[in-house]
């Protein structure tokens, strides 16, 4: 794809994201117009000439809906970027933070501090849990010799199951009353309780860690040709791999700490976006981040409206969408292999 074609797609997706965010904020039990959304944001940002918005409407937009929508956008972007990086480093199209155990490890760390009443330490605990799961996955994969893509996925699944079992044990042993439902809702993925603090954590991690990953885009490209080829290009393979995996663990931990465990975002979106951006990561990463944000904002809007007044965890919606798309991707790869 030429530079102008890619620029057109990226611009179109950014505009679509702005529209989706604006429309999502208007959807809910209380009637809110797009003009109210714009007026509330403009007023809080101090723009001169901002329209007057009723106090109740302003509170709904600024305190409830906008933080939730922006958190969903940041989480979707972060998980999509994490999936793209994992697939490149492991050279495995099935790799994502969920399959390699990072999400389950982050969930285990987060649940531990929630049960202990140390919610303020939740982001750090989620990151440490994701990092521990990553180390465990790679250590198990290395037991049989060289780490291969299939061995990494199988090891990740084993570690994910172990972390999930640990999480279930902690909940069974310690959770009481309504906390069962609250923790279950969080483990299935939800941004229902998002606040501006959630926006700061998820968006901050996305900007800081994501920028570092984009700056390493050429090194990610080198991994596509294998470790030997990357070494011949002057790249310290081990240092680079661990640095990027650590960055993914940090990014995943930050996202899981505010949204819980949400699957399929990092698995399917990089495959879909590569058809628009090409394999180069300097183009892939920004575009997949924007598409990930659009996807999760849309999924979360469906989760809170389809069965109104009941609300589904957004992880259920992403699974309902992700599984059929994943099957289609497998069929296409199989057809291409036989072509």
Phi and psi in degrees as GROMACS dihedral restraints (atoms count N, CA, C in turn):
[ dihedral_restraints ]
;  ai    aj    ak    al  type     phi  dphi    fc
    3     4     5     6     1   -71.0    20    10
    4     5     6     7     1   167.4    20    10
    6     7     8     9     1   -61.5    20    10
    7     8     9    10     1   -40.7    20    10
    9    10    11    12     1   -67.4    20    10
   10    11    12    13     1   -38.4    20    10
   12    13    14    15     1   -64.3    20    10
   13    14    15    16     1   -42.6    20    10
   15    16    17    18     1   -65.4    20    10
   16    17    18    19     1   -43.4    20    10
   18    19    20    21     1   -60.6    20    10
   19    20    21    22     1   -36.9    20    10
   21    22    23    24     1   -64.4    20    10
   22    23    24    25     1   -44.3    20    10
   24    25    26    27     1   -64.2    20    10
   25    26    27    28     1   -44.0    20    10
   27    28    29    30     1   -63.4    20    10
   28    29    30    31     1   -43.8    20    10
   30    31    32    33     1   -62.6    20    10
   31    32    33    34     1   -43.0    20    10
   33    34    35    36     1   -62.8    20    10
   34    35    36    37     1   -40.8    20    10
   36    37    38    39     1   -68.9    20    10
   37    38    39    40     1   -36.8    20    10
   39    40    41    42     1   -64.4    20    10
   40    41    42    43     1   -43.5    20    10
   42    43    44    45     1   -63.2    20    10
   43    44    45    46     1   -43.6    20    10
   45    46    47    48     1   -61.7    20    10
   46    47    48    49     1   -39.2    20    10
   48    49    50    51     1   -61.1    20    10
   49    50    51    52     1   -44.8    20    10
   51    52    53    54     1   -60.5    20    10
   52    53    54    55     1   -41.3    20    10
   54    55    56    57     1   -66.2    20    10
   55    56    57    58     1   -45.8    20    10
   57    58    59    60     1   -62.0    20    10
   58    59    60    61     1   -42.7    20    10
   60    61    62    63     1   -62.0    20    10
   61    62    63    64     1   -46.9    20    10
   63    64    65    66     1   -61.6    20    10
   64    65    66    67     1   -45.3    20    10
   66    67    68    69     1   -67.2    20    10
   67    68    69    70     1   -40.0    20    10
   69    70    71    72     1   -60.5    20    10
   70    71    72    73     1   -36.4    20    10
   72    73    74    75     1   -68.1    20    10
   73    74    75    76     1   -28.2    20    10
   75    76    77    78     1   -77.8    20    10
   76    77    78    79     1   -17.3    20    10
   78    79    80    81     1   -88.2    20    10
   79    80    81    82     1   128.0    20    10
   81    82    83    84     1   164.1    20    10
   82    83    84    85     1   178.9    20    10
   84    85    86    87     1   -59.7    20    10
   85    86    87    88     1   -39.0    20    10
   87    88    89    90     1   -89.3    20    10
   88    89    90    91     1   136.0    20    10
   90    91    92    93     1   -72.2    20    10
   91    92    93    94     1   123.1    20    10
   93    94    95    96     1  -135.4    20    10
   94    95    96    97     1   130.7    20    10
   96    97    98    99     1   -93.2    20    10
   97    98    99   100     1   163.9    20    10
   99   100   101   102     1   -64.0    20    10
  100   101   102   103     1   -33.3    20    10
  102   103   104   105     1   -63.7    20    10
  103   104   105   106     1   -37.8    20    10
  105   106   107   108     1   -63.2    20    10
  106   107   108   109     1   -40.9    20    10
  108   109   110   111     1   -62.5    20    10
  109   110   111   112     1   -49.4    20    10
  111   112   113   114     1   -62.5    20    10
  112   113   114   115     1   -42.5    20    10
  114   115   116   117     1   -64.9    20    10
  115   116   117   118     1   -40.4    20    10
  117   118   119   120     1   -64.6    20    10
  118   119   120   121     1   -46.2    20    10
  120   121   122   123     1   -63.5    20    10
  121   122   123   124     1   -45.3    20    10
  123   124   125   126     1   -62.0    20    10
  124   125   126   127     1   -40.4    20    10
  126   127   128   129     1   -64.4    20    10
  127   128   129   130     1   -43.5    20    10
  129   130   131   132     1   -71.9    20    10
  130   131   132   133     1   -26.8    20    10
  132   133   134   135     1   -86.8    20    10
  133   134   135   136     1    -4.2    20    10
  135   136   137   138     1    79.6    20    10
  136   137   138   139     1    23.0    20    10
  138   139   140   141     1   -71.6    20    10
  139   140   141   142     1   134.3    20    10
  141   142   143   144     1   -67.5    20    10
  142   143   144   145     1   144.7    20    10
  144   145   146   147     1    79.9    20    10
  145   146   147   148     1    13.2    20    10
  147   148   149   150     1   -64.7    20    10
  148   149   150   151     1   140.4    20    10
  150   151   152   153     1   -68.2    20    10
  151   152   153   154     1   158.0    20    10
  153   154   155   156     1   -83.7    20    10
  154   155   156   157     1   128.2    20    10
  156   157   158   159     1  -118.7    20    10
  157   158   159   160     1   137.7    20    10
  159   160   161   162     1   -56.9    20    10
  160   161   162   163     1   140.3    20    10
  162   163   164   165     1   -53.3    20    10
  163   164   165   166     1   -42.6    20    10
  165   166   167   168     1   -65.5    20    10
  166   167   168   169     1   -43.5    20    10
  168   169   170   171     1   -63.5    20    10
  169   170   171   172     1   -41.5    20    10
  171   172   173   174     1   -61.9    20    10
  172   173   174   175     1   -39.4    20    10
  174   175   176   177     1   -66.8    20    10
  175   176   177   178     1   -40.3    20    10
  177   178   179   180     1   -61.7    20    10
  178   179   180   181     1   -44.4    20    10
  180   181   182   183     1   -70.3    20    10
  181   182   183   184     1   -52.7    20    10
  183   184   185   186     1   -80.5    20    10
  184   185   186   187     1   -35.2    20    10
  186   187   188   189     1   -95.6    20    10
  187   188   189   190     1   -26.0    20    10
  189   190   191   192     1  -110.8    20    10
  190   191   192   193     1   -61.4    20    10
  192   193   194   195     1   -80.7    20    10
  193   194   195   196     1   -44.1    20    10
  195   196   197   198     1   -63.3    20    10
  196   197   198   199     1   -45.4    20    10
  198   199   200   201     1   -59.0    20    10
  199   200   201   202     1   -38.6    20    10
  201   202   203   204     1   -64.9    20    10
  202   203   204   205     1   -46.5    20    10
  204   205   206   207     1   -66.2    20    10
  205   206   207   208     1   -42.5    20    10
  207   208   209   210     1   -67.8    20    10
  208   209   210   211     1   -35.8    20    10
  210   211   212   213     1   -64.2    20    10
  211   212   213   214     1   -43.9    20    10
  213   214   215   216     1   -60.1    20    10
  214   215   216   217     1   -41.0    20    10
  216   217   218   219     1   -63.3    20    10
  217   218   219   220     1   -45.6    20    10
  219   220   221   222     1   -66.5    20    10
  220   221   222   223     1   -41.3    20    10
  222   223   224   225     1   -64.7    20    10
  223   224   225   226     1   -44.9    20    10
  225   226   227   228     1   -59.8    20    10
  226   227   228   229     1   -43.0    20    10
  228   229   230   231     1   -65.0    20    10
  229   230   231   232     1   -43.8    20    10
  231   232   233   234     1   -65.0    20    10
  232   233   234   235     1   -42.6    20    10
  234   235   236   237     1   -67.8    20    10
  235   236   237   238     1   -37.6    20    10
  237   238   239   240     1   -65.2    20    10
  238   239   240   241     1   -42.9    20    10
  240   241   242   243     1   -64.1    20    10
  241   242   243   244     1   -42.8    20    10
  243   244   245   246     1   -59.8    20    10
  244   245   246   247     1   -42.7    20    10
  246   247   248   249     1   -63.2    20    10
  247   248   249   250     1   -42.3    20    10
  249   250   251   252     1   -61.7    20    10
  250   251   252   253     1   -41.5    20    10
  252   253   254   255     1   -68.2    20    10
  253   254   255   256     1   -43.2    20    10
  255   256   257   258     1   -61.8    20    10
  256   257   258   259     1   -42.2    20    10
  258   259   260   261     1   -64.8    20    10
  259   260   261   262     1   -34.1    20    10
  261   262   263   264     1   -73.5    20    10
  262   263   264   265     1   -46.6    20    10
  264   265   266   267     1   -65.8    20    10
  265   266   267   268     1   -41.6    20    10
  267   268   269   270     1   -87.8    20    10
  268   269   270   271     1    -9.3    20    10
  270   271   272   273     1    52.3    20    10
  271   272   273   274     1    42.2    20    10
  273   274   275   276     1  -129.6    20    10
  274   275   276   277     1   117.0    20    10
  276   277   278   279     1   -68.1    20    10
  277   278   279   280     1   -11.7    20    10
  279   280   281   282     1   -94.4    20    10
  280   281   282   283     1    -0.6    20    10
  282   283   284   285     1   -79.0    20    10
  283   284   285   286     1   137.8    20    10
  285   286   287   288     1  -161.4    20    10
  286   287   288   289     1   170.2    20    10
  288   289   290   291     1   -58.0    20    10
  289   290   291   292     1   -29.1    20    10
  291   292   293   294     1   -73.2    20    10
  292   293   294   295     1   -47.8    20    10
  294   295   296   297     1   -68.9    20    10
  295   296   297   298     1   -30.4    20    10
  297   298   299   300     1   -92.9    20    10
  298   299   300   301     1    12.5    20    10
  300   301   302   303     1    88.4    20    10
  301   302   303   304     1    -5.1    20    10
  303   304   305   306     1   -64.3    20    10
  304   305   306   307     1   -44.4    20    10
  306   307   308   309     1   -64.3    20    10
  307   308   309   310     1   -42.3    20    10
  309   310   311   312     1   -65.7    20    10
  310   311   312   313     1   -39.9    20    10
  312   313   314   315     1   -65.0    20    10
  313   314   315   316     1   -41.7    20    10
  315   316   317   318     1   -63.4    20    10
  316   317   318   319     1   -39.4    20    10
  318   319   320   321     1   -63.6    20    10
  319   320   321   322     1   -41.1    20    10
  321   322   323   324     1   -62.0    20    10
  322   323   324   325     1   -46.1    20    10
  324   325   326   327     1   -62.2    20    10
  325   326   327   328     1   -41.5    20    10
  327   328   329   330     1   -66.6    20    10
  328   329   330   331     1   -43.8    20    10
  330   331   332   333     1   -63.4    20    10
  331   332   333   334     1   -36.4    20    10
  333   334   335   336     1   -57.9    20    10
  334   335   336   337     1   -46.8    20    10
  336   337   338   339     1   -75.8    20    10
  337   338   339   340     1   -30.0    20    10
  339   340   341   342     1   -64.2    20    10
  340   341   342   343     1   -45.0    20    10
  342   343   344   345     1   -63.3    20    10
  343   344   345   346     1   -35.5    20    10
  345   346   347   348     1   -80.4    20    10
  346   347   348   349     1    -3.5    20    10
  348   349   350   351     1    76.6    20    10
  349   350   351   352     1    23.2    20    10
  351   352   353   354     1  -110.3    20    10
  352   353   354   355     1    53.8    20    10
  354   355   356   357     1   -59.6    20    10
  355   356   357   358     1   -26.6    20    10
  357   358   359   360     1   -64.3    20    10
  358   359   360   361     1   -23.6    20    10
  360   361   362   363     1   -94.2    20    10
  361   362   363   364     1     9.9    20    10
  363   364   365   366     1   -60.4    20    10
  364   365   366   367     1   -46.3    20    10
  366   367   368   369     1   -59.7    20    10
  367   368   369   370     1   -43.2    20    10
  369   370   371   372     1   -66.0    20    10
  370   371   372   373     1   -40.1    20    10
  372   373   374   375     1   -66.5    20    10
  373   374   375   376     1   -39.1    20    10
  375   376   377   378     1   -64.4    20    10
  376   377   378   379     1   -41.4    20    10
  378   379   380   381     1   -64.7    20    10
  379   380   381   382     1   -45.9    20    10
  381   382   383   384     1   -63.8    20    10
  382   383   384   385     1   -37.1    20    10
  384   385   386   387     1   -64.9    20    10
  385   386   387   388     1   -42.3    20    10
  387   388   389   390     1   -64.5    20    10
  388   389   390   391     1   -41.9    20    10
  390   391   392   393     1   -66.1    20    10
  391   392   393   394     1   -41.4    20    10
  393   394   395   396     1   -63.5    20    10
  394   395   396   397     1   -40.7    20    10
  396   397   398   399     1   -64.6    20    10
  397   398   399   400     1   -39.0    20    10
  399   400   401   402     1   -63.1    20    10
  400   401   402   403     1   -46.2    20    10
  402   403   404   405     1   -61.8    20    10
  403   404   405   406     1   -42.5    20    10
  405   406   407   408     1   -63.6    20    10
  406   407   408   409     1   -42.8    20    10
  408   409   410   411     1   -61.1    20    10
  409   410   411   412     1   -48.8    20    10
  411   412   413   414     1   -68.6    20    10
  412   413   414   415     1   -32.9    20    10
  414   415   416   417     1   -67.4    20    10
  415   416   417   418     1   -43.7    20    10
  417   418   419   420     1   -65.1    20    10
  418   419   420   421     1   -41.2    20    10
  420   421   422   423     1   -64.4    20    10
  421   422   423   424     1   -29.9    20    10
  423   424   425   426     1   -80.9    20    10
  424   425   426   427     1   -13.3    20    10
  426   427   428   429     1   -58.9    20    10
  427   428   429   430     1   -39.0    20    10
  429   430   431   432     1   -84.4    20    10
  430   431   432   433     1     7.0    20    10
  432   433   434   435     1   118.4    20    10
  433   434   435   436     1  -137.0    20    10
  435   436   437   438     1   -65.5    20    10
  436   437   438   439     1   139.7    20    10
  438   439   440   441     1   -74.2    20    10
  439   440   441   442     1   115.6    20    10
  441   442   443   444     1  -105.3    20    10
  442   443   444   445     1   159.6    20    10
  444   445   446   447     1   -55.5    20    10
  445   446   447   448     1   -45.6    20    10
  447   448   449   450     1   -67.4    20    10
  448   449   450   451     1   -38.6    20    10
  450   451   452   453     1   -66.6    20    10
  451   452   453   454     1   -36.5    20    10
  453   454   455   456     1   -64.3    20    10
  454   455   456   457     1   -42.1    20    10
  456   457   458   459     1   -65.8    20    10
  457   458   459   460     1   -45.9    20    10
  459   460   461   462     1   -62.3    20    10
  460   461   462   463     1   -41.1    20    10
  462   463   464   465     1   -65.2    20    10
  463   464   465   466     1   -39.8    20    10
  465   466   467   468     1   -62.9    20    10
  466   467   468   469     1   -40.5    20    10
  468   469   470   471     1   -63.5    20    10
  469   470   471   472     1   -39.7    20    10
  471   472   473   474     1   -65.1    20    10
  472   473   474   475     1   -44.7    20    10
  474   475   476   477     1   -65.4    20    10
  475   476   477   478     1   -39.0    20    10
  477   478   479   480     1   -61.3    20    10
  478   479   480   481     1   -42.3    20    10
  480   481   482   483     1   -65.7    20    10
  481   482   483   484     1   -38.6    20    10
  483   484   485   486     1   -64.5    20    10
  484   485   486   487     1   -44.8    20    10
  486   487   488   489     1   -64.5    20    10
  487   488   489   490     1   -39.0    20    10
  489   490   491   492     1   -64.3    20    10
  490   491   492   493     1   -39.4    20    10
  492   493   494   495     1   -64.5    20    10
  493   494   495   496     1   -41.7    20    10
  495   496   497   498     1   -62.3    20    10
  496   497   498   499     1   -40.5    20    10
  498   499   500   501     1   -63.3    20    10
  499   500   501   502     1   -45.0    20    10
  501   502   503   504     1   -61.9    20    10
  502   503   504   505     1   -40.2    20    10
  504   505   506   507     1   -63.3    20    10
  505   506   507   508     1   -44.3    20    10
  507   508   509   510     1   -63.2    20    10
  508   509   510   511     1   -43.0    20    10
  510   511   512   513     1   -63.9    20    10
  511   512   513   514     1   -45.3    20    10
  513   514   515   516     1   -61.9    20    10
  514   515   516   517     1   -39.3    20    10
  516   517   518   519     1   -80.9    20    10
  517   518   519   520     1   -31.6    20    10
  519   520   521   522     1  -117.1    20    10
  520   521   522   523     1   -31.0    20    10
  522   523   524   525     1   -71.2    20    10
  523   524   525   526     1   143.9    20    10
  525   526   527   528     1  -135.5    20    10
  526   527   528   529     1   149.2    20    10
  528   529   530   531     1    58.1    20    10
  529   530   531   532     1  -133.5    20    10
  531   532   533   534     1   -71.3    20    10
  532   533   534   535     1   -11.1    20    10
  534   535   536   537     1   -64.6    20    10
  535   536   537   538     1   -26.0    20    10
  537   538   539   540     1   -57.3    20    10
  538   539   540   541     1   -50.3    20    10
  540   541   542   543     1   -65.6    20    10
  541   542   543   544     1   -41.4    20    10
  543   544   545   546     1   -63.2    20    10
  544   545   546   547     1   -44.9    20    10
  546   547   548   549     1   -69.0    20    10
  547   548   549   550     1   -40.6    20    10
  549   550   551   552     1   -61.0    20    10
  550   551   552   553     1   -42.9    20    10
  552   553   554   555     1   -61.4    20    10
  553   554   555   556     1   -38.6    20    10
  555   556   557   558     1   -70.5    20    10
  556   557   558   559     1   -40.4    20    10
  558   559   560   561     1   -66.0    20    10
  559   560   561   562     1   -28.7    20    10
  561   562   563   564     1   -82.6    20    10
  562   563   564   565     1    -5.5    20    10
  564   565   566   567     1    94.9    20    10
  565   566   567   568     1   116.4    20    10
  567   568   569   570     1  -160.4    20    10
  568   569   570   571     1   141.7    20    10
  570   571   572   573     1  -115.5    20    10
  571   572   573   574     1    23.7    20    10
  573   574   575   576     1   -61.8    20    10
  574   575   576   577     1   -35.3    20    10
  576   577   578   579     1   -95.8    20    10
  577   578   579   580     1    20.7    20    10
  579   580   581   582     1   -63.8    20    10
  580   581   582   583     1   142.7    20    10
  582   583   584   585     1  -131.0    20    10
  583   584   585   586     1  -177.8    20    10
  585   586   587   588     1   -66.5    20    10
  586   587   588   589     1   -24.7    20    10
  588   589   590   591     1   -65.4    20    10
  589   590   591   592     1   -38.3    20    10
  591   592   593   594     1   -63.2    20    10
  592   593   594   595     1   -40.8    20    10
  594   595   596   597     1   -61.9    20    10
  595   596   597   598     1   -42.9    20    10
  597   598   599   600     1   -62.8    20    10
  598   599   600   601     1   -42.6    20    10
  600   601   602   603     1   -67.1    20    10
  601   602   603   604     1   -51.7    20    10
  603   604   605   606     1   -70.8    20    10
  604   605   606   607     1   -46.5    20    10
  606   607   608   609     1   -69.7    20    10
  607   608   609   610     1   -36.8    20    10
  609   610   611   612     1   -63.1    20    10
  610   611   612   613     1   -45.4    20    10
  612   613   614   615     1   -63.7    20    10
  613   614   615   616     1   -39.8    20    10
  615   616   617   618     1   -62.0    20    10
  616   617   618   619     1   -44.8    20    10
  618   619   620   621     1   -68.2    20    10
  619   620   621   622     1   -49.5    20    10
  621   622   623   624     1   -69.2    20    10
  622   623   624   625     1   -56.1    20    10
  624   625   626   627     1   -71.1    20    10
  625   626   627   628     1   -42.1    20    10
  627   628   629   630     1   -60.8    20    10
  628   629   630   631     1   -38.5    20    10
  630   631   632   633     1   -62.9    20    10
  631   632   633   634     1   -42.6    20    10
  633   634   635   636     1   -62.1    20    10
  634   635   636   637     1   -38.8    20    10
  636   637   638   639     1   -67.5    20    10
  637   638   639   640     1   -42.2    20    10
  639   640   641   642     1   -62.5    20    10
  640   641   642   643     1   -38.1    20    10
  642   643   644   645     1   -65.0    20    10
  643   644   645   646     1   -22.3    20    10
  645   646   647   648     1   -96.5    20    10
  646   647   648   649     1    19.0    20    10
  648   649   650   651     1   -60.4    20    10
  649   650   651   652     1   -40.8    20    10
  651   652   653   654     1   -66.1    20    10
  652   653   654   655     1   -32.3    20    10
  654   655   656   657     1   -70.5    20    10
  655   656   657   658     1   -36.0    20    10
  657   658   659   660     1   -63.7    20    10
  658   659   660   661     1   -38.2    20    10
  660   661   662   663     1   -59.9    20    10
  661   662   663   664     1   -38.1    20    10
  663   664   665   666     1   -65.2    20    10
  664   665   666   667     1   -31.3    20    10
  666   667   668   669     1   -66.2    20    10
  667   668   669   670     1   -20.5    20    10
  669   670   671   672     1   -64.5    20    10
  670   671   672   673     1   -23.2    20    10
  672   673   674   675     1   -98.5    20    10
  673   674   675   676     1     4.3    20    10
  675   676   677   678     1   100.2    20    10
  676   677   678   679     1   164.5    20    10
  678   679   680   681     1   -64.1    20    10
  679   680   681   682     1   -38.4    20    10
  681   682   683   684     1   -63.3    20    10
  682   683   684   685     1   -45.2    20    10
  684   685   686   687     1   -64.3    20    10
  685   686   687   688     1   -39.6    20    10
  687   688   689   690     1   -64.9    20    10
  688   689   690   691     1   -40.5    20    10
  690   691   692   693     1   -63.7    20    10
  691   692   693   694     1   -40.0    20    10
  693   694   695   696     1   -65.0    20    10
  694   695   696   697     1   -20.7    20    10
  696   697   698   699     1   -88.7    20    10
  697   698   699   700     1     6.3    20    10
  699   700   701   702     1    87.6    20    10
  700   701   702   703     1    16.6    20    10
  702   703   704   705     1   -95.2    20    10
  703   704   705   706     1   130.5    20    10
  705   706   707   708     1   -76.7    20    10
  706   707   708   709     1    99.3    20    10
  708   709   710   711     1   -61.2    20    10
  709   710   711   712     1   -48.8    20    10
  711   712   713   714     1   -64.2    20    10
  712   713   714   715     1   -46.4    20    10
  714   715   716   717     1   -63.2    20    10
  715   716   717   718     1   -44.5    20    10
  717   718   719   720     1   -65.0    20    10
  718   719   720   721     1   -44.4    20    10
  720   721   722   723     1   -60.4    20    10
  721   722   723   724     1   -47.6    20    10
  723   724   725   726     1   -68.9    20    10
  724   725   726   727     1   -34.8    20    10
  726   727   728   729     1   -64.4    20    10
  727   728   729   730     1   -43.2    20    10
  729   730   731   732     1   -70.6    20    10
  730   731   732   733     1   -39.3    20    10
  732   733   734   735     1   -65.4    20    10
  733   734   735   736     1   -37.6    20    10
  735   736   737   738     1   -64.2    20    10
  736   737   738   739     1   -38.8    20    10
  738   739   740   741     1   -64.1    20    10
  739   740   741   742     1   -41.3    20    10
  741   742   743   744     1   -65.1    20    10
  742   743   744   745     1   -40.2    20    10
  744   745   746   747     1   -62.1    20    10
  745   746   747   748     1   -41.9    20    10
  747   748   749   750     1   -64.4    20    10
  748   749   750   751     1   -45.2    20    10
  750   751   752   753     1   -65.1    20    10
  751   752   753   754     1   -45.0    20    10
  753   754   755   756     1   -63.8    20    10
  754   755   756   757     1   -43.1    20    10
  756   757   758   759     1   -60.2    20    10
  757   758   759   760     1   -41.5    20    10
  759   760   761   762     1   -63.8    20    10
  760   761   762   763     1   -42.2    20    10
  762   763   764   765     1   -68.4    20    10
  763   764   765   766     1   -44.3    20    10
  765   766   767   768     1   -64.6    20    10
  766   767   768   769     1   -32.0    20    10
  768   769   770   771     1   -65.2    20    10
  769   770   771   772     1   -23.7    20    10
  771   772   773   774     1  -108.5    20    10
  772   773   774   775     1   -13.4    20    10
  774   775   776   777     1  -128.6    20    10
  775   776   777   778     1   -10.2    20    10
  777   778   779   780     1    79.9    20    10
  778   779   780   781     1  -167.6    20    10
  780   781   782   783     1   -91.8    20    10
  781   782   783   784     1   114.6    20    10
  783   784   785   786     1  -119.8    20    10
  784   785   786   787     1   118.7    20    10
  786   787   788   789     1   -94.0    20    10
  787   788   789   790     1   166.4    20    10
  789   790   791   792     1    77.5    20    10
  790   791   792   793     1   -19.0    20    10
  792   793   794   795     1   -62.6    20    10
  793   794   795   796     1   -50.1    20    10
  795   796   797   798     1   -77.0    20    10
  796   797   798   799     1   -11.0    20    10
  798   799   800   801     1   -88.2    20    10
  799   800   801   802     1   -48.4    20    10
  801   802   803   804     1   -92.8    20    10
  802   803   804   805     1   -33.4    20    10
  804   805   806   807     1   -66.2    20    10
  805   806   807   808     1   -41.0    20    10
  807   808   809   810     1   -57.8    20    10
  808   809   810   811     1   -36.4    20    10
  810   811   812   813     1   -65.3    20    10
  811   812   813   814     1   -42.7    20    10
  813   814   815   816     1   -67.6    20    10
  814   815   816   817     1   -39.7    20    10
  816   817   818   819     1   -75.6    20    10
  817   818   819   820     1   -29.9    20    10
  819   820   821   822     1   -58.4    20    10
  820   821   822   823     1   -28.2    20    10
  822   823   824   825     1   -66.4    20    10
  823   824   825   826     1   -21.7    20    10
  825   826   827   828     1   -98.4    20    10
  826   827   828   829     1   -36.9    20    10
  828   829   830   831     1   -97.7    20    10
  829   830   831   832     1   -21.6    20    10
  831   832   833   834     1    86.7    20    10
  832   833   834   835     1   177.0    20    10
  834   835   836   837     1   -78.4    20    10
  835   836   837   838     1   -17.4    20    10
  837   838   839   840     1   -63.9    20    10
  838   839   840   841     1   129.7    20    10
  840   841   842   843     1   -74.2    20    10
  841   842   843   844     1   -22.4    20    10
  843   844   845   846     1   -64.4    20    10
  844   845   846   847     1   -29.6    20    10
  846   847   848   849     1   -93.3    20    10
  847   848   849   850     1   -37.6    20    10
  849   850   851   852     1   -63.7    20    10
  850   851   852   853     1   -47.3    20    10
  852   853   854   855     1   -63.2    20    10
  853   854   855   856     1   -48.5    20    10
  855   856   857   858     1   -62.2    20    10
  856   857   858   859     1   -40.3    20    10
  858   859   860   861     1   -69.7    20    10
  859   860   861   862     1   -40.8    20    10
  861   862   863   864     1   -68.6    20    10
  862   863   864   865     1   -29.8    20    10
  864   865   866   867     1   -65.0    20    10
  865   866   867   868     1   -45.0    20    10
  867   868   869   870     1   -66.3    20    10
  868   869   870   871     1   -43.5    20    10
  870   871   872   873     1   -64.6    20    10
  871   872   873   874     1   -39.3    20    10
  873   874   875   876     1   -61.2    20    10
  874   875   876   877     1   -40.0    20    10
  876   877   878   879     1   -64.0    20    10
  877   878   879   880     1   -45.2    20    10
  879   880   881   882     1   -60.9    20    10
  880   881   882   883     1   -44.3    20    10
  882   883   884   885     1   -61.3    20    10
  883   884   885   886     1   -48.1    20    10
  885   886   887   888     1   -75.3    20    10
  886   887   888   889     1   -33.6    20    10
  888   889   890   891     1   -61.8    20    10
  889   890   891   892     1   -43.1    20    10
  891   892   893   894     1   -64.8    20    10
  892   893   894   895     1   -44.3    20    10
  894   895   896   897     1   -62.7    20    10
  895   896   897   898     1   -41.4    20    10
  897   898   899   900     1   -67.8    20    10
  898   899   900   901     1   -36.5    20    10
  900   901   902   903     1   -63.3    20    10
  901   902   903   904     1   -40.7    20    10
  903   904   905   906     1   -64.9    20    10
  904   905   906   907     1   -40.4    20    10
  906   907   908   909     1   -61.5    20    10
  907   908   909   910     1   -34.0    20    10
  909   910   911   912     1   -97.4    20    10
  910   911   912   913     1    -0.2    20    10
  912   913   914   915     1  -123.6    20    10
  913   914   915   916     1   -30.6    20    10
  915   916   917   918     1   -60.7    20    10
  916   917   918   919     1   -41.4    20    10
  918   919   920   921     1  -112.0    20    10
  919   920   921   922     1    30.2    20    10
  921   922   923   924     1   -52.3    20    10
  922   923   924   925     1   132.4    20    10
  924   925   926   927     1   -87.5    20    10
  925   926   927   928     1    -1.2    20    10
  927   928   929   930     1   -79.2    20    10
  928   929   930   931     1   151.5    20    10
  930   931   932   933     1  -125.0    20    10
  931   932   933   934     1   130.2    20    10
  933   934   935   936     1   -89.0    20    10
  934   935   936   937     1   148.7    20    10
  936   937   938   939     1   -61.4    20    10
  937   938   939   940     1   138.9    20    10
  939   940   941   942     1   -65.6    20    10
  940   941   942   943     1   -23.6    20    10
  942   943   944   945     1   -62.5    20    10
  943   944   945   946     1   -28.0    20    10
  945   946   947   948     1   -69.1    20    10
  946   947   948   949     1   -42.2    20    10
  948   949   950   951     1   -64.8    20    10
  949   950   951   952     1   -44.4    20    10
  951   952   953   954     1   -63.8    20    10
  952   953   954   955     1   -32.4    20    10
  954   955   956   957     1   -70.5    20    10
  955   956   957   958     1   -42.7    20    10
  957   958   959   960     1   -59.9    20    10
  958   959   960   961     1   -37.3    20    10
  960   961   962   963     1   -81.5    20    10
  961   962   963   964     1   -40.9    20    10
  963   964   965   966     1   -70.5    20    10
  964   965   966   967     1   -38.3    20    10
  966   967   968   969     1   -62.0    20    10
  967   968   969   970     1   -50.6    20    10
  969   970   971   972     1   -60.6    20    10
  970   971   972   973     1   -39.9    20    10
  972   973   974   975     1   -64.2    20    10
  973   974   975   976     1   -40.2    20    10
  975   976   977   978     1   -62.2    20    10
  976   977   978   979     1   -40.9    20    10
  978   979   980   981     1   -63.0    20    10
  979   980   981   982     1   -42.3    20    10
  981   982   983   984     1   -62.3    20    10
  982   983   984   985     1   -41.9    20    10
  984   985   986   987     1   -62.6    20    10
  985   986   987   988     1   -40.6    20    10
  987   988   989   990     1   -63.1    20    10
  988   989   990   991     1   -42.7    20    10
  990   991   992   993     1   -63.6    20    10
  991   992   993   994     1   -39.6    20    10
  993   994   995   996     1   -66.1    20    10
  994   995   996   997     1   -41.9    20    10
  996   997   998   999     1   -64.0    20    10
  997   998   999  1000     1   -38.7    20    10
  999  1000  1001  1002     1   -66.0    20    10
 1000  1001  1002  1003     1   -42.8    20    10
 1002  1003  1004  1005     1   -62.3    20    10
 1003  1004  1005  1006     1   -40.5    20    10
 1005  1006  1007  1008     1   -65.2    20    10
 1006  1007  1008  1009     1   -36.7    20    10
 1008  1009  1010  1011     1   -67.3    20    10
 1009  1010  1011  1012     1   -32.4    20    10
 1011  1012  1013  1014     1   -87.6    20    10
 1012  1013  1014  1015     1   -11.7    20    10
